[in-house]
Amino acid sequence: MPSLKDIKLKIAGVKKTEQITKAMNMVAAAKLRGAQARMEDFRPYAEKFAAVMKELAGTANPDAFPLMAKREVKKVLVVLITSDRGLCGAFNANLINAANKFLQERASQGQGVALYCVGRKGEAFFRKSDYEVVGKMIDIMANVQMFNARQIGQEIIHLFLEEEVDEVQLLYGRFINVVTQRPTFERLLPITASLGEEEEEEVEGEKGIKAAYIYEPEPEAILNTLMPMYVNVQILHGMLETAASEQAARMTAMDNATKACSDMIHNLTLAFNKARQAAITKELMDIVGGAEALKG
């Protein structure tokens, strides 16, 4: 049985840990407000941009635009967006597991697979794996900027145009609410008019007149400008979603850790009181035994 001193030291250590987790929870909550505001402000723009591009892609000639070129998929690239820091529960692990499952499925179909890692956690994991990592961008998730997304987009577009990859998938943590963050795939390249599964569910049953877009000066010139911009916008959208999801996951994880510390302190306090009571009882029995011996 541990001594009273050992239990006391353990209680003091857990209390310090509780103070740290409580402070981290408060910091994550403060950061979440800013990250969530940026994400919610940008989400409608990104979704509308994607809808317009898919509409335009349905009216354009794929042979006239290199970013719409549909080829036999010999190699697929996954742009994985994770956080740079840990202590956010299973958030990064869920993204990494989703990437692993996708890569294994594609590899089992005979396709080559590669990764572009945004965020230190995903890069650190896959650096030690057998998968090819063609590029990385780390230490940027604390302050997501458009020029970072533009640089990533340029590298990915170059790989696609040089036919080093035939398909590009974006994987990020979509912010649902403070408790739920969902790993989400989105095809970046080639740009097509087809909708993804989630988008099809959203528009299911919606019938109406489709928008007719008027181009000026020429459709080719406009689309050649919009298509690279579309890639950049969707990458930035994924980064903003992941940044907000990271803070939400960290806030939840630190809240759970603080509650676990409180429970541990309660249990240790009970153990301390029991040990102290046992020590007092033993001392009393020794005193009574000594007094009885003196009477004899």
C-alpha positions in Angstrom: 0.0 0.0 0.0 1.5 3.4 -0.9 2.5 5.7 1.9 0.7 8.9 2.8 3.6 10.9 1.4 3.4 9.1 -2.0 -0.3 9.7 -2.3 0.1 13.3 -1.3 2.8 13.8 -4.0 0.6 12.1 -6.6 -2.4 14.4 -5.7 -0.2 17.4 -6.1 1.1 16.2 -9.5 -2.4 15.5 -10.8 -3.6 18.9 -9.6 -0.8 20.6 -11.7 -1.8 18.5 -14.7 -5.4 19.6 -14.2 -4.3 23.2 -14.2 -2.5 22.7 -17.5 -5.3 20.9 -19.2 -7.8 23.6 -18.0 -5.6 26.3 -19.4 -5.2 24.5 -22.7 -9.0 24.1 -22.9 -9.5 27.8 -22.5 -6.8 28.7 -25.1 -8.3 26.2 -27.6 -11.8 27.7 -27.0 -10.5 31.2 -27.6 -8.7 30.1 -30.8 -11.7 28.2 -31.9 -13.8 31.3 -32.1 -11.5 33.0 -34.5 -10.9 29.8 -36.6 -14.6 29.0 -36.8 -15.5 32.5 -37.8 -12.9 32.4 -40.7 -14.1 29.0 -41.8 -17.8 29.9 -41.7 -17.1 33.1 -43.6 -15.2 31.3 -46.3 -17.3 28.1 -46.6 -20.2 29.6 -48.6 -17.8 31.2 -51.1 -15.9 27.9 -51.6 -19.1 25.9 -52.0 -20.6 28.3 -54.5 -17.3 28.5 -56.4 -17.3 24.7 -56.6 -20.9 24.6 -57.8 -20.2 27.2 -60.5 -17.1 25.4 -61.7 -19.0 22.1 -62.0 -21.8 23.9 -63.9 -19.2 25.5 -66.2 -17.4 22.2 -66.7 -20.6 20.6 -67.9 -20.8 23.1 -70.8 -17.0 23.2 -71.7 -15.1 21.0 -74.0 -12.8 18.9 -71.9 -10.2 18.6 -74.7 -9.7 22.4 -74.6 -8.7 22.6 -70.9 -5.7 20.6 -69.5 -7.2 20.6 -66.0 -10.3 18.8 -67.2 -8.3 16.0 -69.0 -9.7 12.6 -67.9 -7.1 9.9 -68.2 -6.8 6.4 -67.2 -5.9 6.6 -63.5 -2.5 5.1 -63.2 -1.5 7.1 -60.2 -3.6 9.0 -57.6 -2.4 11.8 -55.3 -3.9 12.5 -51.9 -3.5 16.0 -50.5 -3.7 15.2 -46.7 -4.4 18.2 -44.4 -3.7 17.5 -40.7 -2.7 19.8 -37.8 0.9 20.7 -36.9 0.3 20.1 -33.2 -1.0 17.2 -31.2 -3.1 16.9 -28.0 -6.3 17.0 -29.9 -7.7 13.6 -29.3 -8.2 11.2 -32.2 -8.5 14.0 -34.8 -5.3 13.5 -36.6 -5.5 9.7 -36.2 -8.9 9.6 -37.9 -7.5 11.6 -40.9 -4.5 9.4 -41.2 -6.6 6.2 -41.0 -8.9 7.5 -43.7 -5.9 8.3 -45.9 -4.4 4.8 -45.2 -7.7 3.1 -46.1 -8.1 5.1 -49.3 -4.5 4.4 -50.4 -4.8 0.7 -49.7 -8.0 0.5 -51.7 -6.4 2.2 -54.7 -3.2 0.2 -54.4 -5.3 -3.0 -54.4 -6.8 -1.8 -57.7 -3.3 -1.7 -59.3 -3.0 2.1 -59.1 0.1 4.0 -58.0 -0.5 6.2 -54.9 1.3 9.2 -53.5 0.8 11.9 -50.8 1.2 15.6 -50.5 1.1 16.3 -46.7 -0.1 19.6 -45.3 0.6 19.7 -41.5 3.3 18.2 -39.4 1.3 15.2 -38.0 0.4 13.7 -41.3 3.9 14.3 -42.7 5.6 12.7 -39.6 3.4 9.6 -39.9 3.7 9.0 -43.7 7.4 9.9 -43.8 8.0 6.5 -42.0 5.6 4.6 -44.2 6.2 2.9 -47.6 4.0 5.5 -49.4 5.6 8.1 -51.6 5.4 11.7 -50.2 5.9 14.0 -53.2 5.7 17.2 -51.2 4.9 18.8 -47.8 4.0 22.1 -46.2 4.3 22.2 -42.4 4.1 24.8 -39.6 1.4 26.8 -41.4 -1.8 25.6 -39.8 -1.7 28.1 -36.9 -2.2 30.9 -39.4 -3.7 29.7 -42.6 -3.1 32.1 -45.5 -4.1 32.1 -49.2 -0.5 32.3 -50.5 0.2 28.9 -48.8 -2.8 27.4 -50.6 -1.7 29.0 -53.9 1.8 27.5 -53.5 0.4 24.0 -52.8 -2.0 24.4 -55.7 0.7 25.3 -58.1 2.8 22.2 -57.2 -0.2 19.9 -57.5 -1.3 21.4 -60.9 2.3 21.0 -62.1 2.2 17.3 -61.2 -1.1 16.8 -62.9 -0.2 18.7 -66.1 3.1 16.8 -66.4 1.0 13.6 -66.1 3.0 12.4 -63.0 -0.5 11.9 -61.4 -3.8 11.3 -63.1 -6.2 12.2 -60.2 -5.9 14.4 -57.1 -8.0 13.9 -54.0 -8.2 16.4 -51.1 -8.6 15.0 -47.6 -9.4 17.3 -44.7 -11.3 17.4 -41.4 -14.7 19.0 -42.0 -16.1 20.9 -39.1 -19.6 19.7 -38.2 -19.8 21.0 -34.7 -17.6 21.3 -31.6 -18.0 17.5 -30.9 -17.9 16.2 -34.5 -15.2 16.6 -37.1 -15.5 14.3 -40.1 -12.7 13.2 -42.5 -13.9 14.3 -45.9 -12.6 13.6 -49.4 -13.0 15.9 -52.3 -11.7 15.4 -55.9 -9.7 18.4 -57.0 -8.4 17.2 -60.4 -9.5 16.5 -63.0 -12.3 19.1 -62.8 -15.6 17.5 -64.1 -19.3 18.3 -64.0 -20.0 15.2 -61.9 -21.0 15.8 -58.2 -19.5 13.9 -55.3 -21.7 11.6 -53.1 -22.3 14.2 -50.5 -23.2 16.9 -53.0 -25.6 14.5 -54.8 -27.3 13.9 -51.5 -27.7 17.6 -50.9 -29.2 18.3 -54.3 -31.3 15.1 -54.4 -34.9 16.0 -55.2 -34.1 19.5 -56.2 -35.4 20.3 -59.6 -35.2 23.7 -61.3 -33.9 25.9 -64.0 -30.1 25.8 -64.2 -28.2 29.0 -64.4 -27.0 30.1 -67.9 -23.7 31.9 -67.7 -22.7 34.6 -70.1 -18.9 34.7 -70.9 -16.9 37.8 -71.7 -14.5 38.0 -73.3 -14.1 34.3 -74.1 -15.1 31.1 -72.2 -11.6 29.6 -72.7 -9.8 32.6 -71.3 -12.1 32.8 -68.3 -12.0 29.1 -67.5 -8.2 28.9 -67.9 -8.1 31.6 -65.1 -10.8 30.2 -62.9 -9.7 26.6 -62.9 -6.3 27.1 -61.1 -8.1 29.5 -58.8 -10.7 26.8 -58.0 -7.9 24.4 -56.9 -6.4 27.1 -54.7 -9.8 28.0 -53.2 -10.7 24.4 -52.3 -7.3 23.8 -50.7 -7.7 26.9 -48.6 -11.2 25.8 -47.7 -9.8 22.4 -46.6 -7.1 24.1 -44.5 -9.6 26.4 -42.8 -12.0 23.6 -42.0 -9.1 21.5 -40.6 -7.8 24.5 -38.5 -11.3 25.0 -36.9 -11.7 21.2 -36.4 -8.3 21.0 -34.7 -9.2 23.6 -32.1 -12.6 22.0 -31.5 -11.0 18.6 -31.1 -8.3 20.0 -28.7 -10.9 21.8 -26.6 -13.0 18.6 -26.3 -9.8 16.5 -25.5 -8.6 18.9 -22.9 -12.1 19.1 -21.3 -12.1 15.3 -21.0 -8.6 15.3 -19.6 -9.6 17.9 -17.0 -12.6 15.8 -15.9 -10.3 12.7 -15.7 -7.9 14.6 -13.5 -10.8 15.7 -11.2 -11.9 12.0 -10.9 -8.4 10.9 -10.2 -7.9 13.6 -7.5 -11.2 12.5 -5.9 -10.1 8.8 -5.9 -6.6 9.6 -4.6 -8.1 11.8 -1.8 -10.3 8.9 -0.7 -7.2 6.6 -0.7 -5.3 9.2 1.3 -8.1 9.5 3.9 -8.3 5.7 4.2 -4.6 5.4 4.6 -4.5 8.1 7.2 -7.4 6.5 9.1 -5.7 3.2 9.0 -2.5 4.8 10.4 -4.4 6.5 13.2 -6.2 3.3 14.1 -2.9 1.5 14.2 -1.4 4.1 16.5 -4.4 3.9 18.8 -4.2 0.2 18.9 -0.5 0.4 19.9 -1.3 2.9 22.6 -4.2 0.7 24.0 -2.0 -2.3 23.8 0.8 -0.5 25.7 -1.6 0.7 28.4 -3.0 -2.9 28.8 0.6 -4.2 29.2 1.3 -1.6 31.9 -1.8 -2.7 33.8 -0.6 -6.3 33.8 
